[in-house]
Amino acid sequence: MDSREIATAILTGWYTGDGMGSQTDGMHSSEVEALCPDGIGEVYALEESRPLCGMSSEVSDLLTLLAQSIVTNKDADVHHVKASYRKYIQEGDGPGEHIRRILQEGPSKADHSLALVRCPIHGIMKATQSQKKWLDFLKAETQITSSSDLCLQTVLLLSSGFALLMEEEYDDPFQFVTALTDLANRNRLDERIVAALHTALNQKPLAVYDTKQSSYVLTKLMVVMHSLIAFDSYEDGMKALVMRGGNARTACALYGGFAAALKGIESIPERWTAEVFPSPALESMIKKQTLFKRETIRLEKLAGSLTAGLLDLA
């Protein structure tokens, strides 16, 4: 795959992961197991109890708005991005209470994984900007929602990880996570980040985390990287993460982006991609800003158009 194909795979895998995770986000794993003792194999498996299974959330919506802002302005303008996020939370269904509160009251001091949801766009943008400009924008944009240094360091690592997958071919997830660990050491990132990566590499059984625990950036980093190594296919890893519940949307989206880049866009089940769709808030924002006003917005098509727009800025 060339860099454009990999970037499209990252976004498609991300959107699909967010949609799959919608089914069990906020649930304890025991609750998920009671409802689905045979596992979850489809996006709509829990549609009776969660009728909007497959709909995007801020996990995909903020990423899309960031990319849309950059493509529209042909530049990375943090003030325009922030204004776009603030308009988004006024659009009705879609934005969760957590992101509404942050954008109204100021960035969170907590080590919450919401900070990680724009990493793919920062990773793609690394190919189009000087190192200084890229790093300055990454820091400023991350600080819209988080003032945590641990969050910022994790964003830097994961964004660099997506960029690395676009620059070099990695067939082996273990080799990729090892490269991330080396990168964390070279950049002298927080030792807790390095420890989380070593836990993933050692493949010791993962603990069961509640929703709060699973939302921490270190937990998210460890679980996602552990799953990348543990499962041979995009589908098997996604099914396992959905069954864990907790902060499932972010976990499944992150896994989906990395797994699709490593295994190829063809590894994403088409039946899953066909079932994911934008939230009303995101759809409204896109139609106000683009020429898609009368079209049905498909997230897989959006992945391709955003990738093209971002990489054409190089």
Protein Blocks (a to p, Z undefined) as FASTA:
>chain_A
ZZklmmmmmmmmmmmmmmmmmmmgoiafklmmmmmmnopfbfklmmmmmmmgoiacfklm
mmmmmmmmmmmnopacfklmmmmmmmmmmnophiafklmmmmmnopcfbfcfklmmmmmm
mmmmmmmccfklmmmmmmmmmmmmoccfklmmmmmmmmmmmmmmmmpccfblklmmmmmm
mmmmmnopafklmmmmmmmmnopacddddfklmmpmklmmmmmmmmmmmpmbfklmmmmm
mmngmjlllmmmmmmmmmmmmnopklpcfklmmmgccdfklmmmmmmmmmklmpccdfkl
mmmmmmmmmmmmZZ
